[in-house]
Amino acid sequence: MAARRRVSPTANVPVGAQAWSVLAVSTLAFTVCFMVWMMFGVIGIPIKKTLNLNATQFGLLTAMPVLTGSLVRVPLGIWTDRYGGRIVMTLLMALTVPAIWLMSYSTQYWHFLVIGLFVGLAGGSFSAGTPYVARWFPKERQGFAMGIYGAGNSGAAVNKFVAPVLLVAFGWTLVPQVYAAVMLGTVLLFWFFSYSDPAHQVSSSVKFIDQIKALKDPKVLRYCQYYSIVFGGYVALSLWMVQYYVGEFGLDIRVAALLAACFSLPGGVLRAIGGWLSDKFGAHSVTWWVMWVSWICLFLLSYPQTDFTVFTVNGPRTFHIGLNVYTFTILMLVLGIAWAFGKASVFKYISDDYPTNIGAISGIVGLAGGLGGFVLPIMFGALMDITGIRSSAFMLMYGVVWVSLVWMYWSEVRKTQVMGEHAPPSPLAQMHGTNPAAIQGPSLQEHWRTT
């Protein structure tokens, strides 16, 4: 007899209009915040020329907003648990408006670095919005809801569509002025169309130290490592790709930004699908395949433009190996899709393991991802200055993915039971809605005895 499928009591709970309004306006706000956060990825190119910066200095310039956005993630997540996401998100976005506007008046390198730190507050919006949105939905739909919200990462692609047009038409100084106006409008829109629910807040009797005790769990360290790739790598490459296309393939900045968006756009928009897949197949399965796809893509992207000579019987012959712009863009597209799924699956881990402490845990994991986005562009620049090889950025990422694959195998895959009553259901069992343990049949020994 087939085993009955367990149905969660919250599986069919209807989602109210307020929840959908919160999700929609929060996703819009996060998109704008991410667009602002990635601003240096485009306007940094003319600034680099004006200030005569080397690759390492350019990497530091693009990374400064990422640093602040990373460091504020833990307190923002905890404050969201305690005070609610509506007030935290509103104040956070409002604080960035003056800094964004002042960016257009910067003239020296240190001006950009300092103001970039304040602009970077926009990047902390992820840790405020994720628990805020998740708590409006039942557990079985939280992966999808967080995936929709996380699609605001596509603000990196929006930046690549908008900023080059403004830059070419009016100069780079207009870009921060327009972005400041857009952010101000978003603050007002968010405040009027979002809601608060006191039931979503952690009790005021809960102490700060109580909220972060779960960080001692070694699982959190693994999630930090995964997220430093799928999010930190995404941020770093989003900042790096426009100048990479310009330098490697000699493209105009508008064409370079358009092609770079082929990585940034799916890396943000498809996060919602990653959330749905994580709800359906589990966070582990999705993350495992994301890492393998990343490993393959980064292996191919790492190979530099190479000429080699072979001495044949008819004399020396020279061959060229290297990716052209079309193959390169296709690989970046696939990588962006994989990382979109991975960003959602990592947070599905968190919502499954820490349902009452999402804010604090998402804050620390977000911090790790953000720090990856800060450190990696600087390392990209340093490697390029040292080796002179642009694809060294992908070589570095390839090595980091190797670490995650090995760690994931020893901590998760190796412990997975592939046979027996506790094994994951087979596709056949899933099709018939049965538990593998309930599928009866003669044992192997009995089969051999009868034959």
C-alpha positions in Angstrom: 0.0 0.0 0.0 1.4 3.4 -1.0 2.4 5.7 1.9 0.4 8.8 2.3 2.1 12.0 1.4 2.5 14.5 4.3 0.9 17.8 3.6 2.1 20.8 5.7 -0.8 22.7 7.3 0.5 25.9 5.8 0.8 24.5 2.3 -2.6 25.9 1.1 -2.7 29.0 3.2 -3.7 31.9 0.9 -1.3 34.8 0.5 -3.0 38.2 1.1 -2.9 41.3 -1.0 -0.6 43.1 1.5 2.0 40.3 1.1 2.0 40.7 -2.7 2.3 44.5 -2.3 5.2 44.1 0.1 6.9 41.7 -2.3 6.4 43.9 -5.4 7.5 47.2 -3.8 10.4 45.6 -2.0 11.7 44.0 -5.2 11.5 47.4 -6.9 13.4 49.1 -4.0 16.1 46.4 -4.0 16.5 46.7 -7.8 17.1 50.5 -7.5 19.5 49.9 -4.5 21.5 47.4 -6.5 21.6 49.7 -9.5 23.1 52.4 -7.3 25.5 49.9 -5.7 26.9 48.8 -9.0 27.3 52.4 -10.3 31.1 52.4 -10.4 31.1 49.4 -12.8 30.3 51.9 -15.6 31.2 55.4 -14.5 34.4 54.0 -13.1 35.8 53.6 -16.6 35.9 57.4 -17.5 37.0 58.1 -13.9 39.9 55.6 -14.3 41.0 57.4 -17.5 40.7 60.9 -15.9 42.7 59.9 -12.7 45.1 57.6 -14.6 44.4 54.6 -12.3 46.0 51.2 -12.6 44.0 47.9 -12.5 44.4 47.5 -8.7 43.3 51.1 -8.0 40.3 50.6 -10.3 39.4 47.4 -8.4 39.5 49.3 -5.1 37.4 52.1 -6.5 34.6 49.7 -7.7 34.8 47.7 -4.4 34.4 50.5 -1.9 30.6 50.7 -2.0 30.6 46.9 -1.7 32.6 47.0 1.5 30.0 49.2 3.4 27.1 47.2 1.9 28.7 44.1 3.3 29.6 45.3 6.8 26.1 46.7 7.5 24.3 43.5 6.6 24.5 41.8 10.0 23.2 44.7 12.0 20.5 45.4 9.4 19.3 41.8 9.5 19.1 41.9 13.3 17.3 45.3 13.3 14.8 44.0 10.8 14.1 41.1 13.1 13.5 43.5 15.9 12.0 46.6 14.4 10.5 45.4 11.1 11.7 45.7 7.5 9.5 48.7 6.5 11.2 51.2 8.8 14.7 49.8 8.3 14.5 49.8 4.5 13.0 53.3 4.3 15.7 54.8 6.5 18.5 53.0 4.8 17.5 54.2 1.3 16.9 57.7 2.5 20.4 57.9 4.0 22.0 57.1 0.6 20.4 60.0 -1.4 22.8 62.8 -0.3 25.8 60.7 -0.9 24.7 59.6 -4.3 24.2 63.3 -5.3 27.6 64.4 -3.9 29.3 61.8 -6.1 28.9 64.1 -9.1 31.1 66.8 -7.4 34.0 64.5 -6.6 37.3 65.4 -8.3 40.0 63.4 -6.5 40.6 59.7 -6.0 40.0 59.8 -2.2 36.7 61.7 -2.8 35.4 58.7 -4.7 36.6 56.3 -2.1 35.0 58.1 0.9 31.7 58.9 -0.8 31.6 55.4 -2.2 31.5 54.1 1.4 28.3 56.0 2.1 26.7 55.1 -1.3 27.5 51.5 -0.4 24.8 51.5 2.3 22.4 50.7 -0.5 23.9 47.3 -0.7 22.7 46.4 2.8 19.1 46.5 1.6 19.3 42.8 0.9 19.6 41.8 4.5 16.7 44.1 5.5 14.4 43.0 2.7 15.0 39.3 2.7 13.5 38.5 6.2 11.0 41.3 5.7 9.6 39.6 2.6 10.0 36.0 3.7 7.8 36.4 6.8 4.8 37.5 4.7 4.7 34.0 3.1 4.2 30.4 4.4 7.4 28.3 4.6 6.6 26.3 1.5 6.6 29.5 -0.6 9.4 31.4 1.1 12.0 30.1 -1.4 10.0 31.5 -4.2 9.3 34.8 -2.4 12.9 35.3 -1.5 13.8 34.4 -5.1 11.5 37.1 -6.5 12.9 39.7 -4.1 16.5 38.6 -4.9 15.7 39.2 -8.6 16.4 42.8 -7.7 20.0 41.8 -8.4 19.0 42.7 -11.9 19.6 46.3 -10.9 23.2 45.5 -12.0 21.9 45.0 -15.5 19.7 48.1 -15.3 22.8 50.1 -14.4 24.5 48.8 -17.6 21.5 49.8 -19.7 21.0 53.3 -18.2 24.4 54.6 -17.2 26.2 54.2 -20.6 23.5 56.2 -22.3 23.6 59.0 -19.8 27.4 58.9 -19.8 27.8 59.2 -23.5 25.1 61.8 -23.9 25.8 64.1 -20.9 29.0 62.9 -19.2 29.4 60.7 -16.2 28.5 63.4 -13.6 24.8 63.3 -14.6 24.6 59.6 -13.7 24.7 60.0 -9.9 22.4 63.0 -10.1 19.7 60.9 -11.9 20.3 58.0 -9.6 19.8 60.2 -6.5 16.4 61.4 -7.9 15.4 57.8 -8.7 16.3 56.7 -5.2 14.3 59.5 -3.6 11.2 58.6 -5.6 11.7 54.9 -4.6 11.8 55.8 -0.9 8.4 57.5 -1.2 6.9 54.7 -3.2 8.2 52.1 -0.8 6.8 53.9 2.3 3.3 54.3 0.9 2.9 50.7 -0.6 4.6 48.6 2.1 3.1 47.4 5.4 4.2 46.4 8.9 3.1 43.4 10.9 4.2 43.3 14.6 3.9 39.5 14.6 6.9 39.4 12.3 9.2 41.0 14.8 11.4 39.1 17.2 10.2 39.7 20.8 11.9 42.6 22.5 12.9 40.3 25.4 15.3 38.5 23.0 18.8 39.7 23.5 21.3 40.5 20.7 23.6 37.7 21.9 20.6 35.2 21.7 20.0 36.1 18.1 23.6 35.4 17.0 24.2 32.2 18.9 23.3 30.2 15.9 26.3 31.6 14.1 28.4 29.0 16.0 26.8 26.3 13.8 29.4 25.1 11.2 26.6 24.9 8.6 26.6 28.7 8.5 30.3 28.8 7.5 29.5 26.5 4.6 26.6 28.8 3.5 29.0 31.7 3.7 31.4 29.9 1.4 28.8 29.1 -1.1 27.4 32.6 -1.1 30.8 34.2 -1.5 30.8 32.5 -4.9 27.3 32.9 -6.2 26.8 36.4 -4.9 30.3 37.7 -4.2 31.5 36.5 -7.6 28.4 37.9 -9.2 29.0 41.3 -7.7 32.7 41.3 -8.6 32.2 40.2 -12.2 29.3 42.6 -12.7 31.7 45.4 -11.7 34.6 44.0 -13.7 33.0 42.9 -17.0 32.4 46.3 -18.8 36.1 47.2 -18.6 37.0 43.6 -19.4 35.1 43.7 -22.7 36.6 47.1 -23.5 40.1 45.9 -22.9 40.0 42.3 -24.1 37.8 42.8 -27.2 38.2 46.5 -27.9 34.5 47.3 -27.8 32.7 50.7 -27.3 31.5 51.2 -23.8 27.9 51.0 -24.8 28.3 47.7 -26.6 30.5 46.4 -23.8 27.8 47.3 -21.2 25.1 45.6 -23.3 27.1 42.4 -23.5 28.0 42.5 -19.9 24.3 42.7 -19.1 24.0 39.2 -20.6 25.6 38.0 -17.4 24.1 40.5 -14.9 20.4 40.3 -16.1 19.8 36.5 -15.8 22.0 36.5 -12.7 19.3 38.7 -11.1 16.0 37.9 -12.8 16.2 34.1 -12.8 16.8 34.0 -9.1 13.0 33.6 -8.7 13.2 30.3 -10.7 16.1 29.3 -8.4 13.8 29.8 -5.4 11.1 27.7 -7.0 13.6 24.9 -7.9 14.9 25.0 -4.3 11.4 24.7 -2.9 10.7 21.7 -5.2 14.0 19.8 -5.2 15.8 21.1 -2.1 18.5 23.6 -1.5 21.3 20.9 -1.5 20.5 19.5 -5.0 20.3 22.9 -6.6 23.5 24.2 -5.0 25.4 21.0 -5.9 24.6 21.3 -9.6 25.2 25.1 -9.6 28.8 24.5 -8.4 29.5 21.9 -11.1 28.2 24.2 -13.9 30.3 27.0 -12.4 33.4 24.8 -12.4 33.0 24.0 -16.1 32.3 27.5 -17.2 35.1 29.0 -15.2 37.6 26.4 -16.5 36.8 27.5 -20.1 36.8 31.2 -19.3 40.2 30.9 -17.5 42.1 30.0 -20.7 44.0 33.1 -21.9 44.4 34.1 -25.5 47.3 31.9 -26.6 49.5 31.4 -29.7 51.7 28.4 -29.9 54.0 27.0 -32.6 54.3 23.4 -33.7 57.4 22.3 -35.7 55.9 20.0 -38.4 57.7 18.2 -41.2 56.7 21.1 -43.5 58.1 23.7 -41.1 56.7 25.6 -38.1 52.9 26.2 -37.9 51.3 28.6 -35.5 47.9 28.0 -33.9 45.7 30.3 -31.8 43.5 29.2 -28.9 41.2 31.7 -27.2 37.6 32.6 -26.7 36.0 35.0 -29.2 33.5 37.6 -27.9 30.5 35.4 -28.8 31.7 32.2 -27.0 32.8 34.3 -24.1 29.4 36.0 -23.8 27.5 32.6 -24.0 29.7 31.2 -21.2 29.0 34.3 -19.1 25.3 33.9 -19.7 25.3 30.3 -18.5 27.4 31.3 -15.5 25.0 34.1 -14.7 22.0 31.7 -14.8 23.8 29.2 -12.6 24.6 31.8 -10.0 21.0 33.1 -10.0 19.8 29.7 -9.0 22.6 29.4 -6.5 21.8 32.7 -4.8 18.3 31.5 -4.2 19.3 27.9 -3.1 21.7 29.2 -0.4 18.9 31.3 1.2 16.6 28.4 1.0 19.1 26.5 3.2 18.7 29.4 5.7 14.9 29.6 5.7 14.8 25.8 6.2 17.4 25.6 9.0 16.7 29.0 10.8 13.0 29.9 10.4 12.9 32.0 13.5 16.3 33.7 13.0 16.3 34.5 9.2 17.4 38.1 9.7 20.5 37.4 11.7 21.7 34.4 9.7 20.9 36.0 6.3 22.9 39.0 7.6 26.0 37.0 8.3 25.8 35.0 5.1 25.1 38.2 3.2 28.2 39.7 4.8 30.3 36.9 3.6 28.9 37.3 0.1 29.4 41.0 0.1 33.0 40.7 1.4 33.6 38.4 -1.5 32.3 41.1 -3.8 34.7 43.6 -2.1 37.8 41.5 -2.1 37.5 39.9 -5.5 37.7 43.1 -7.7 40.8 44.2 -5.8 42.3 40.7 -6.4 41.3 40.8 -10.0 43.2 44.1 -10.5 46.2 42.9 -8.6 46.5 39.7 -10.6 46.1 41.6 -13.8 48.9 44.1 -12.8 51.1 41.2 -11.7 50.6 38.7 -14.6 49.3 40.9 -17.4 46.6 38.2 -18.1 43.0 39.4 -18.0 41.6 35.9 -17.6 43.4 35.5 -14.4 40.2 36.8 -12.7 38.5 33.6 -13.9 41.4 31.5 -12.8 40.9 32.8 -9.3 37.2 32.1 -9.3 37.9 28.6 -10.6 40.0 27.9 -7.6 37.4 29.2 -5.2 34.7 27.0 -6.8 37.0 24.0 -6.3 37.2 24.7 -2.6 33.4 24.7 -2.4 32.9 21.5 -4.3 35.4 19.6 -2.1 33.8 21.1 1.1 30.3 20.3 -0.1 31.2 16.7 -1.0 32.8 15.9 2.4 30.1 17.7 4.5 26.9 16.9 2.6 27.2 14.6 -0.5 29.3 12.0 1.2 26.8 11.7 4.1 23.8 11.3 1.8 22.2 7.8 2.0 21.6 6.7 -1.6 19.8 3.4 -0.7 17.4 2.3 2.0 14.4 3.8 3.7 16.0 7.2 4.4 17.2 7.7 0.8 15.7 10.5 -1.3 12.8 9.3 -3.4 13.5 8.1 -6.9 11.9 9.7 -9.9 9.6 6.7 -10.2 8.5 7.0 -6.6 8.0 10.8 -7.0 5.8 10.1 -10.1 3.5 7.7 -8.2 3.6 9.8 -5.0 5.0 7.0 -2.9 7.8 6.5 -0.4 10.6 4.2 -1.6 10.3 2.2 1.6 6.6 1.5 0.7 7.4 0.0 -2.7 7.4 -3.7 -2.0 9.0 -6.5 -4.0 11.0 -9.7 -3.7 14.5 -9.4 -2.3 17.6 -9.9 -4.4 18.5 -13.1 -2.5 15.0 -14.5 -3.0 15.2 -13.7 -6.7 18.4 -15.7 -7.1 17.0 -18.7 -5.1 13.9 -18.9 -7.3 16.0 -18.7 -10.5 
